[in-house]
Amino acid sequence: MDSAKKYEFRNLRNSSDKILICPNCFEMLFRDDIEHFSSCPYCNARIEVNDELEDFLLKPFVDNWISNQNRAGLDITPPEN
């Protein structure tokens, strides 16, 4: 995968979650948009997966897994972004 930074992410207000800014039309894209479409639903620009986008998509699953492991008595520290 191409590890060069290609996408811009912004924090949502009053949340630790982030959104992706479409590099073509600059619309806000949520994880659900990216998971269900291979292109921007606003301008149809192709969204190519790279390491950074993969991390963005997987973060909720990793955080949930870590939370469940910590409840089970394991001390796991989430990776820093």
N, CA, C and O atoms as a Tinker XYZ file with bonds, in Angstrom:
   324  protein
     1  N      0.833000   -1.194000    0.000000    73     2
     2  CA     0.000000    0.000000    0.000000    64     1     3
     3  C      0.870000    1.247000    0.000000    63     2     4     5
     4  O      1.985000    1.237000    0.522000    81     3
     5  N      0.374000    2.277000   -0.565000    73     3     6
     6  CA     1.077000    3.549000   -0.602000    64     5     7
     7  C      0.960000    4.210000    0.760000    63     6     8     9
     8  O     -0.146000    4.477000    1.231000    81     7
     9  N      2.109000    4.477000    1.404000    73     7    10
    10  CA     2.068000    5.050000    2.746000    64     9    11
    11  C      2.182000    6.574000    2.730000    63    10    12    13
    12  O      2.179000    7.196000    3.793000    81    11
    13  N      2.282000    7.189000    1.552000    73    11    14
    14  CA     2.362000    8.649000    1.475000    64    13    15
    15  C      1.041000    9.259000    1.930000    63    14    16    17
    16  O     -0.034000    8.751000    1.610000    81    15
    17  N      1.136000   10.359000    2.684000    73    15    18
    18  CA    -0.082000   11.009000    3.163000    64    17    19
    19  C     -0.833000   11.596000    1.979000    63    18    20    21
    20  O     -0.284000   12.353000    1.179000    81    19
    21  N     -2.103000   11.224000    1.891000    73    19    22
    22  CA    -2.900000   11.651000    0.758000    64    21    23
    23  C     -4.194000   12.318000    1.193000    63    22    24    25
    24  O     -4.760000   13.121000    0.452000    81    23
    25  N     -4.661000   11.993000    2.384000    73    23    26
    26  CA    -5.971000   12.445000    2.832000    64    25    27
    27  C     -5.866000   13.398000    4.016000    63    26    28    29
    28  O     -4.907000   13.371000    4.788000    81    27
    29  N     -6.888000   14.239000    4.128000    73    27    30
    30  CA    -6.978000   15.162000    5.261000    64    29    31
    31  C     -8.093000   14.677000    6.177000    63    30    32    33
    32  O     -9.201000   14.388000    5.724000    81    31
    33  N     -7.791000   14.591000    7.462000    73    31    34
    34  CA    -8.767000   14.193000    8.466000    64    33    35
    35  C     -8.972000   15.352000    9.422000    63    34    36    37
    36  O     -8.041000   16.105000    9.710000    81    35
    37  N    -10.196000   15.491000    9.912000    73    35    38
    38  CA   -10.503000   16.534000   10.897000    64    37    39
    39  C    -11.260000   15.911000   12.056000    63    38    40    41
    40  O    -11.991000   14.935000   11.888000    81    39
    41  N    -11.075000   16.487000   13.226000    73    39    42
    42  CA   -11.814000   16.039000   14.405000    64    41    43
    43  C    -13.229000   16.584000   14.361000    63    42    44    45
    44  O    -13.459000   17.716000   13.937000    81    43
    45  N    -14.170000   15.770000   14.803000    73    43    46
    46  CA   -15.547000   16.232000   14.949000    64    45    47
    47  C    -15.654000   17.037000   16.240000    63    46    48    49
    48  O    -14.970000   16.743000   17.219000    81    47
    49  N    -16.499000   18.035000   16.238000    73    47    50
    50  CA   -16.704000   18.824000   17.453000    64    49    51
    51  C    -17.276000   17.945000   18.553000    63    50    52    53
    52  O    -18.124000   17.086000   18.309000    81    51
    53  N    -16.796000   18.176000   19.766000    73    51    54
    54  CA   -17.289000   17.467000   20.953000    64    53    55
    55  C    -17.192000   15.949000   20.821000    63    54    56    57
    56  O    -18.025000   15.222000   21.361000    81    55
    57  N    -16.190000   15.478000   20.112000    73    55    58
    58  CA   -16.021000   14.040000   19.925000    64    57    59
    59  C    -14.550000   13.740000   19.665000    63    58    60    61
    60  O    -13.800000   14.592000   19.189000    81    59
    61  N    -14.158000   12.527000   19.982000    73    59    62
    62  CA   -12.795000   12.111000   19.659000    64    61    63
    63  C    -12.740000   11.477000   18.274000    63    62    64    65
    64  O    -11.670000   11.090000   17.804000    81    63
    65  N    -13.892000   11.373000   17.624000    73    63    66
    66  CA   -13.967000   10.775000   16.295000    64    65    67
    67  C    -13.490000   11.758000   15.228000    63    66    68    69
    68  O    -13.448000   12.968000   15.452000    81    67
    69  N    -13.134000   11.219000   14.074000    73    67    70
    70  CA   -12.645000   12.044000   12.965000    64    69    71
    71  C    -13.488000   11.810000   11.724000    63    70    72    73
    72  O    -14.229000   10.833000   11.624000    81    71
    73  N    -13.354000   12.731000   10.786000    73    71    74
    74  CA   -13.974000   12.603000    9.474000    64    73    75
    75  C    -12.887000   12.777000    8.419000    63    74    76    77
    76  O    -11.834000   13.356000    8.683000    81    75
    77  N    -13.154000   12.278000    7.248000    73    75    78
    78  CA   -12.252000   12.435000    6.110000    64    77    79
    79  C    -12.788000   13.552000    5.237000    63    78    80    81
    80  O    -13.994000   13.641000    5.008000    81    79
    81  N    -11.904000   14.399000    4.751000    73    79    82
    82  CA   -12.278000   15.448000    3.808000    64    81    83
    83  C    -11.944000   14.942000    2.406000    63    82    84    85
    84  O    -10.806000   14.565000    2.126000    81    83
    85  N    -12.944000   14.940000    1.537000    73    83    86
    86  CA   -12.713000   14.488000    0.162000    64    85    87
    87  C    -11.644000   15.377000   -0.477000    63    86    88    89
    88  O    -11.766000   16.602000   -0.451000    81    87
    89  N    -10.602000   14.776000   -1.050000    73    87    90
    90  CA    -9.543000   15.577000   -1.661000    64    89    91
    91  C     -9.985000   16.302000   -2.934000    63    90    92    93
    92  O     -9.279000   17.190000   -3.414000    81    91
    93  N    -11.131000   15.938000   -3.478000    73    91    94
    94  CA   -11.603000   16.551000   -4.713000    64    93    95
    95  C    -12.628000   17.658000   -4.464000    63    94    96    97
    96  O    -12.456000   18.779000   -4.943000    81    95
    97  N    -13.695000   17.352000   -3.716000    73    95    98
    98  CA   -14.775000   18.333000   -3.517000    64    97    99
    99  C    -14.799000   18.927000   -2.108000    63    98   100   101
   100  O    -15.572000   19.846000   -1.837000    81    99
   101  N    -13.962000   18.411000   -1.216000    73    99   102
   102  CA   -13.811000   18.911000    0.157000    64   101   103
   103  C    -15.045000   18.706000    1.031000    63   102   104   105
   104  O    -15.197000   19.380000    2.050000    81   103
   105  N    -15.925000   17.787000    0.649000    73   103   106
   106  CA   -17.066000   17.422000    1.497000    64   105   107
   107  C    -16.575000   16.539000    2.645000    63   106   108   109
   108  O    -15.549000   15.869000    2.533000    81   107
   109  N    -17.321000   16.548000    3.745000    73   107   110
   110  CA   -16.997000   15.703000    4.885000    64   109   111
   111  C    -17.516000   14.292000    4.631000    63   110   112   113
   112  O    -18.682000   14.099000    4.290000    81   111
   113  N    -16.636000   13.312000    4.801000    73   111   114
   114  CA   -17.014000   11.915000    4.620000    64   113   115
   115  C    -16.835000   11.177000    5.942000    63   114   116   117
   116  O    -15.791000   11.273000    6.587000    81   115
   117  N    -17.857000   10.452000    6.329000    73   115   118
   118  CA   -17.806000    9.674000    7.553000    64   117   119
   119  C    -17.348000    8.259000    7.238000    63   118   120   121
   120  O    -17.320000    7.856000    6.075000    81   119
   121  N    -16.989000    7.504000    8.270000    73   119   122
   122  CA   -16.529000    6.134000    8.054000    64   121   123
   123  C    -17.538000    5.329000    7.241000    63   122   124   125
   124  O    -17.160000    4.583000    6.338000    81   123
   125  N    -18.817000    5.482000    7.562000    73   123   126
   126  CA   -19.850000    4.734000    6.828000    64   125   127
   127  C    -19.832000    5.047000    5.335000    63   126   128   129
   128  O    -20.040000    4.158000    4.509000    81   127
   129  N    -19.586000    6.303000    4.991000    73   127   130
   130  CA   -19.503000    6.677000    3.571000    64   129   131
   131  C    -18.390000    5.902000    2.882000    63   130   132   133
   132  O    -18.570000    5.376000    1.784000    81   131
   133  N    -17.250000    5.838000    3.534000    73   131   134
   134  CA   -16.075000    5.205000    2.930000    64   133   135
   135  C    -16.224000    3.689000    2.906000    63   134   136   137
   136  O    -15.791000    3.030000    1.960000    81   135
   137  N    -16.842000    3.134000    3.959000    73   135   138
   138  CA   -17.029000    1.687000    4.011000    64   137   139
   139  C    -18.019000    1.197000    2.955000    63   138   140   141
   140  O    -17.899000    0.068000    2.480000    81   139
   141  N    -18.992000    2.023000    2.582000    73   139   142
   142  CA   -20.033000    1.592000    1.652000    64   141   143
   143  C    -19.807000    2.023000    0.204000    63   142   144   145
   144  O    -20.434000    1.484000   -0.708000    81   143
   145  N    -18.935000    2.970000   -0.010000    73   143   146
   146  CA   -18.693000    3.476000   -1.367000    64   145   147
   147  C    -17.199000    3.459000   -1.661000    63   146   148   149
   148  O    -16.395000    3.748000   -0.774000    81   147
   149  N    -16.818000    3.130000   -2.874000    73   147   150
   150  CA   -15.402000    3.180000   -3.261000    64   149   151
   151  C    -15.043000    4.534000   -3.860000    63   150   152   153
   152  O    -13.903000    4.773000   -4.260000    81   151
   153  N    -16.044000    5.418000   -3.914000    73   151   154
   154  CA   -15.808000    6.778000   -4.399000    64   153   155
   155  C    -16.632000    7.743000   -3.554000    63   154   156   157
   156  O    -17.552000    7.332000   -2.847000    81   155
   157  N    -16.301000    9.005000   -3.631000    73   155   158
   158  CA   -17.019000   10.035000   -2.876000    64   157   159
   159  C    -18.477000   10.068000   -3.353000    63   158   160   161
   160  O    -18.722000   10.157000   -4.556000    81   159
   161  N    -19.450000    9.999000   -2.432000    73   159   162
   162  CA   -20.851000   10.039000   -2.853000    64   161   163
   163  C    -21.290000   11.405000   -3.380000    63   162   164   165
   164  O    -22.376000   11.526000   -3.947000    81   163
   165  N    -20.464000   12.427000   -3.201000    73   163   166
   166  CA   -20.815000   13.778000   -3.660000    64   165   167
   167  C    -20.254000   14.094000   -5.045000    63   166   168   169
   168  O    -20.945000   14.679000   -5.879000    81   167
   169  N    -18.988000   13.700000   -5.290000    73   167   170
   170  CA   -18.359000   14.080000   -6.562000    64   169   171
   171  C    -17.865000   12.881000   -7.374000    63   170   172   173
   172  O    -17.365000   13.044000   -8.487000    81   171
   173  N    -18.006000   11.681000   -6.815000    73   171   174
   174  CA   -17.611000   10.446000   -7.479000    64   173   175
   175  C    -16.094000   10.280000   -7.630000    63   174   176   177
   176  O    -15.648000    9.458000   -8.430000    81   175
   177  N    -15.300000   11.042000   -6.880000    73   175   178
   178  CA   -13.842000   10.875000   -6.910000    64   177   179
   179  C    -13.489000    9.549000   -6.243000    63   178   180   181
   180  O    -14.009000    9.230000   -5.174000    81   179
   181  N    -12.623000    8.793000   -6.862000    73   179   182
   182  CA   -12.223000    7.487000   -6.325000    64   181   183
   183  C    -11.441000    7.663000   -5.032000    63   182   184   185
   184  O    -10.552000    8.509000   -4.937000    81   183
   185  N    -11.783000    6.858000   -4.048000    73   183   186
   186  CA   -11.081000    6.877000   -2.763000    64   185   187
   187  C    -10.210000    5.630000   -2.709000    63   186   188   189
   188  O    -10.711000    4.514000   -2.572000    81   187
   189  N     -8.917000    5.831000   -2.817000    73   187   190
   190  CA    -7.986000    4.713000   -2.831000    64   189   191
   191  C     -7.484000    4.456000   -1.419000    63   190   192   193
   192  O     -7.133000    5.380000   -0.685000    81   191
   193  N     -7.459000    3.194000   -1.062000    73   191   194
   194  CA    -7.050000    2.810000    0.284000    64   193   195
   195  C     -5.533000    2.862000    0.392000    63   194   196   197
   196  O     -4.814000    2.309000   -0.440000    81   195
   197  N     -5.061000    3.540000    1.438000    73   195   198
   198  CA    -3.648000    3.522000    1.786000    64   197   199
   199  C     -3.566000    3.220000    3.282000    63   198   200   201
   200  O     -4.596000    3.016000    3.924000    81   199
   201  N     -2.371000    3.188000    3.840000    73   199   202
   202  CA    -2.200000    2.852000    5.254000    64   201   203
   203  C     -2.970000    3.802000    6.158000    63   202   204   205
   204  O     -3.590000    3.375000    7.132000    81   203
   205  N     -2.932000    5.072000    5.840000    73   203   206
   206  CA    -3.590000    6.088000    6.656000    64   205   207
   207  C     -5.113000    5.906000    6.652000    63   206   208   209
   208  O     -5.750000    6.010000    7.701000    81   207
   209  N     -5.687000    5.640000    5.504000    73   207   210
   210  CA    -7.132000    5.431000    5.405000    64   209   211
   211  C     -7.532000    4.122000    6.089000    63   210   212   213
   212  O     -8.579000    4.048000    6.732000    81   211
   213  N     -6.713000    3.112000    5.950000    73   211   214
   214  CA    -6.986000    1.838000    6.615000    64   213   215
   215  C     -7.001000    2.015000    8.136000    63   214   216   217
   216  O     -7.875000    1.473000    8.811000    81   215
   217  N     -6.051000    2.761000    8.671000    73   215   218
   218  CA    -6.031000    3.048000   10.112000    64   217   219
   219  C     -7.289000    3.789000   10.537000    63   218   220   221
   220  O     -7.871000    3.485000   11.578000    81   219
   221  N     -7.708000    4.757000    9.739000    73   219   222
   222  CA    -8.924000    5.531000   10.021000    64   221   223
   223  C    -10.146000    4.612000   10.084000    63   222   224   225
   224  O    -10.985000    4.759000   10.973000    81   223
   225  N    -10.249000    3.679000    9.160000    73   223   226
   226  CA   -11.402000    2.786000    9.110000    64   225   227
   227  C    -11.389000    1.753000   10.235000    63   226   228   229
   228  O    -12.443000    1.392000   10.758000    81   227
   229  N    -10.209000    1.281000   10.605000    73   227   230
   230  CA   -10.112000    0.216000   11.602000    64   229   231
   231  C    -10.078000    0.706000   13.045000    63   230   232   233
   232  O    -10.266000   -0.093000   13.963000    81   231
   233  N     -9.846000    1.989000   13.269000    73   231   234
   234  CA    -9.688000    2.509000   14.627000    64   233   235
   235  C    -10.836000    2.140000   15.566000    63   234   236   237
   236  O    -10.554000    1.707000   16.683000    81   235
   237  N    -12.112000    2.280000   15.190000    73   235   238
   238  CA   -13.186000    1.908000   16.126000    64   237   239
   239  C    -13.145000    0.427000   16.521000    63   238   240   241
   240  O    -13.441000    0.084000   17.666000    81   239
   241  N    -12.786000   -0.437000   15.592000    73   239   242
   242  CA   -12.715000   -1.864000   15.890000    64   241   243
   243  C    -11.556000   -2.169000   16.831000    63   242   244   245
   244  O    -11.696000   -2.967000   17.759000    81   243
   245  N    -10.414000   -1.534000   16.592000    73   243   246
   246  CA    -9.250000   -1.731000   17.450000    64   245   247
   247  C     -9.535000   -1.187000   18.849000    63   246   248   249
   248  O     -9.232000   -1.849000   19.841000    81   247
   249  N    -10.109000    0.001000   18.937000    73   247   250
   250  CA   -10.445000    0.585000   20.242000    64   249   251
   251  C    -11.428000   -0.296000   21.002000    63   250   252   253
   252  O    -11.280000   -0.482000   22.210000    81   251
   253  N    -12.426000   -0.840000   20.318000    73   251   254
   254  CA   -13.399000   -1.730000   20.948000    64   253   255
   255  C    -12.725000   -3.004000   21.443000    63   254   256   257
   256  O    -13.000000   -3.465000   22.551000    81   255
   257  N    -11.854000   -3.566000   20.637000    73   255   258
   258  CA   -11.143000   -4.780000   21.026000    64   257   259
   259  C    -10.288000   -4.524000   22.258000    63   258   260   261
   260  O    -10.291000   -5.325000   23.193000    81   259
   261  N     -9.555000   -3.414000   22.268000    73   259   262
   262  CA    -8.709000   -3.073000   23.414000    64   261   263
   263  C     -9.559000   -2.881000   24.662000    63   262   264   265
   264  O     -9.192000   -3.346000   25.741000    81   263
   265  N    -10.683000   -2.206000   24.523000    73   263   266
   266  CA   -11.586000   -1.990000   25.651000    64   265   267
   267  C    -12.075000   -3.322000   26.221000    63   266   268   269
   268  O    -12.121000   -3.499000   27.439000    81   267
   269  N    -12.434000   -4.243000   25.353000    73   267   270
   270  CA   -12.894000   -5.560000   25.807000    64   269   271
   271  C    -11.781000   -6.341000   26.489000    63   270   272   273
   272  O    -12.033000   -7.050000   27.464000    81   271
   273  N    -10.557000   -6.223000   25.992000    73   271   274
   274  CA    -9.435000   -6.921000   26.611000    64   273   275
   275  C     -9.138000   -6.339000   27.991000    63   274   276   277
   276  O     -8.830000   -7.077000   28.927000    81   275
   277  N     -9.230000   -5.017000   28.115000    73   275   278
   278  CA    -8.982000   -4.377000   29.404000    64   277   279
   279  C    -10.030000   -4.796000   30.429000    63   278   280   281
   280  O     -9.709000   -4.967000   31.605000    81   279
   281  N    -11.286000   -4.964000   29.996000    73   279   282
   282  CA   -12.337000   -5.431000   30.905000    64   281   283
   283  C    -12.084000   -6.866000   31.339000    63   282   284   285
   284  O    -12.530000   -7.283000   32.407000    81   283
   285  N    -11.376000   -7.615000   30.518000    73   283   286
   286  CA   -11.072000   -9.005000   30.844000    64   285   287
   287  C     -9.858000   -9.113000   31.762000    63   286   288   289
   288  O     -9.452000  -10.217000   32.127000    81   287
   289  N     -9.277000   -7.974000   32.137000    73   287   290
   290  CA    -8.148000   -7.992000   33.057000    64   289   291
   291  C     -6.790000   -7.876000   32.402000    63   290   292   293
   292  O     -5.771000   -7.911000   33.091000    81   291
   293  N     -6.750000   -7.741000   31.105000    73   291   294
   294  CA    -5.475000   -7.562000   30.414000    64   293   295
   295  C     -5.180000   -6.078000   30.300000    63   294   296   297
   296  O     -6.082000   -5.281000   30.045000    81   295
   297  N     -3.936000   -5.706000   30.486000    73   295   298
   298  CA    -3.560000   -4.295000   30.396000    64   297   299
   299  C     -2.981000   -4.027000   29.014000    63   298   300   301
   300  O     -1.805000   -4.287000   28.759000    81   299
   301  N     -3.816000   -3.507000   28.129000    73   299   302
   302  CA    -3.394000   -3.210000   26.758000    64   301   303
   303  C     -3.551000   -1.716000   26.530000    63   302   304   305
   304  O     -4.616000   -1.150000   26.775000    81   303
   305  N     -2.495000   -1.089000   26.064000    73   303   306
   306  CA    -2.512000    0.348000   25.802000    64   305   307
   307  C     -2.760000    0.580000   24.319000    63   306   308   309
   308  O     -2.081000   -0.014000   23.482000    81   307
   309  N     -3.738000    1.449000   23.972000    73   307   310
   310  CA    -3.991000    1.718000   22.549000    64   309   311
   311  C     -2.809000    2.423000   21.898000    63   310   312   313
   312  O     -2.098000    3.180000   22.559000    81   311
   313  N     -2.592000    2.181000   20.609000    73   311   314
   314  CA    -1.504000    2.868000   19.905000    64   313   315
   315  C     -1.782000    4.358000   19.794000    63   314   316   317
   316  O     -2.933000    4.785000   19.706000    81   315
   317  N     -0.718000    5.135000   19.800000    73   315   318
   318  CA    -0.866000    6.584000   19.644000    64   317   319
   319  C     -0.961000    6.921000   18.175000    63   318   320   321
   320  O     -0.329000    6.281000   17.335000    81   319
   321  N     -1.765000    7.943000   17.868000    73   319   322
   322  CA    -1.909000    8.383000   16.471000    64   321   323
   323  C     -0.957000    9.488000   16.179000    63   322   324
   324  O     -0.924000    9.995000   15.058000    81   323
